[in-house]
Amino acid sequence: MVVDRSVAEVMSSPVLSVRADTPLQEAVQLMSDHKVSGLAVVGEAGELVGELTETDLMVRESGFDAGPYVMLLDAVIYLRNPLQWDRQVHQVLGSTVGDVMAKTPHACEGSTRLPLAARQLHDRSTKRLFVLDEARRPVGVLTRGDVVRALAAEG
């Protein structure tokens, strides 16, 4: 079992954050400069409103696939859900963080026990959980690496 400590005891801080209206290139540069794979996206009051990850950027840079289609009398009929296509086109063409960020960030409270946080990281297939205070402002980030280091420290 993972060490029974709180997330606040092993999280990394401070949290690098951007706003939804931050130019995407600026956010990419911040991620590159600090060698992180994700950023918290905060609102007016500093509350967590989303997250920007390498995966979001990969979707943007890889373009989009129109998906399966059928040719009928020289017409192309796409078989993909048009709502998904609109979302993907928006991601590819976006120029601000808000255009490509995930609007449902992975987060937990500082009092969350490490075993539960480790399970969330695994079950949600994410690399990080943003640790929030009472006002939903990010005060830290728990990564898979933080969990591994906590295990190693217990040795």
C-alpha positions in Angstrom: 0.0 0.0 0.0 1.1 3.5 -0.7 2.4 5.5 2.2 -0.5 6.9 4.3 0.4 10.6 4.2 -1.6 13.6 3.0 -1.1 15.0 -0.5 0.0 18.3 1.1 3.0 16.6 2.6 4.4 15.3 -0.7 3.1 17.7 -3.4 5.3 20.1 -5.4 4.8 23.8 -5.2 4.5 26.5 -6.4 2.1 25.7 -9.2 2.8 27.1 -12.6 -0.4 28.6 -14.0 -1.8 30.6 -16.9 -5.1 32.1 -17.8 -7.5 31.0 -20.5 -6.7 34.2 -22.5 -2.9 33.5 -22.4 -1.5 33.1 -25.9 -0.9 29.4 -26.5 2.8 30.0 -27.6 3.5 31.7 -24.3 2.1 28.7 -22.4 4.1 26.3 -24.5 7.3 28.3 -23.8 6.5 28.2 -20.0 6.1 24.4 -20.1 9.3 24.0 -22.1 11.3 26.4 -19.8 10.2 24.7 -16.6 10.2 21.2 -18.1 6.6 20.4 -17.0 4.0 18.5 -18.9 1.0 20.4 -17.7 -0.2 23.8 -16.4 -3.1 24.9 -14.2 -5.5 27.3 -15.9 -6.9 29.8 -13.5 -9.8 32.3 -13.6 -10.1 35.9 -12.3 -9.9 35.0 -8.6 -7.1 32.5 -9.1 -9.5 29.5 -9.0 -8.8 26.4 -11.1 -10.9 26.4 -14.3 -9.0 24.0 -16.5 -5.6 22.4 -17.3 -3.4 22.5 -20.3 -1.4 19.3 -21.0 1.1 18.0 -23.5 -1.8 15.8 -24.8 -3.9 18.9 -25.6 -1.0 20.4 -27.5 -0.4 17.1 -29.4 -4.0 17.1 -30.6 -3.5 20.6 -31.9 -0.2 20.0 -33.6 -1.2 16.7 -35.2 -4.1 18.1 -37.0 -7.4 16.3 -37.2 -8.7 13.3 -38.9 -12.0 13.7 -40.8 -12.8 10.1 -39.9 -14.7 7.4 -41.8 -16.8 8.6 -44.8 -18.9 7.2 -47.6 -18.9 8.4 -51.2 -22.4 8.6 -52.7 -23.0 10.2 -56.2 -19.8 12.3 -55.9 -20.7 13.5 -52.5 -18.7 12.8 -49.3 -20.8 11.8 -46.3 -18.8 11.8 -43.1 -19.8 9.2 -40.5 -18.3 11.0 -37.6 -20.3 12.9 -35.0 -20.2 16.5 -36.1 -20.0 17.7 -32.5 -16.7 15.8 -32.1 -15.4 17.2 -35.3 -16.2 20.8 -34.4 -14.4 20.3 -31.1 -11.3 18.9 -32.8 -11.3 21.6 -35.4 -11.5 24.2 -32.6 -8.6 22.5 -30.9 -6.4 22.5 -34.0 -7.1 26.1 -34.9 -7.1 27.6 -31.4 -4.6 30.3 -30.5 -5.2 30.8 -26.7 -4.9 28.4 -23.8 -8.7 28.5 -23.5 -9.1 27.2 -27.1 -7.3 23.9 -26.3 -7.4 23.4 -22.5 -9.3 20.6 -20.8 -12.2 22.2 -18.9 -12.4 19.4 -16.3 -9.1 19.6 -14.5 -7.9 16.7 -12.3 -7.7 18.0 -8.8 -7.9 17.1 -5.1 -7.7 18.7 -1.7 -4.4 18.9 0.3 -5.9 16.7 3.0 -6.5 13.8 0.5 -4.7 10.7 1.6 -1.9 9.6 -0.7 -3.4 6.1 -1.4 -6.6 7.7 -2.6 -4.7 10.3 -4.7 -2.5 7.5 -6.3 -5.7 5.7 -7.2 -7.1 8.8 -8.8 -3.9 9.3 -10.8 -4.2 5.7 -12.0 -8.0 5.5 -12.6 -8.1 8.8 -14.5 -4.9 8.0 -16.5 -3.4 11.4 -15.7 0.1 12.5 -14.7 -1.0 15.1 -12.2 -3.6 16.3 -9.7 -3.7 19.9 -8.9 -4.0 20.4 -5.1 -6.6 23.1 -4.2 -7.3 25.2 -1.2 -10.8 26.1 0.1 -11.3 28.7 -2.6 -10.4 26.2 -5.4 -7.0 27.9 -6.0 -4.1 25.6 -6.9 -1.5 25.5 -4.1 0.4 22.5 -5.3 0.6 19.7 -7.8 0.9 16.0 -7.1 2.6 14.0 -9.9 3.2 10.3 -10.3 6.8 11.1 -9.6 5.9 12.6 -6.2 4.1 9.4 -5.3 7.1 7.3 -6.3 9.4 9.6 -4.3 7.2 9.2 -1.2 7.4 5.4 -1.6 11.1 5.5 -1.9 11.5 7.7 1.1 9.6 5.1 3.2 12.2 2.6 1.9 
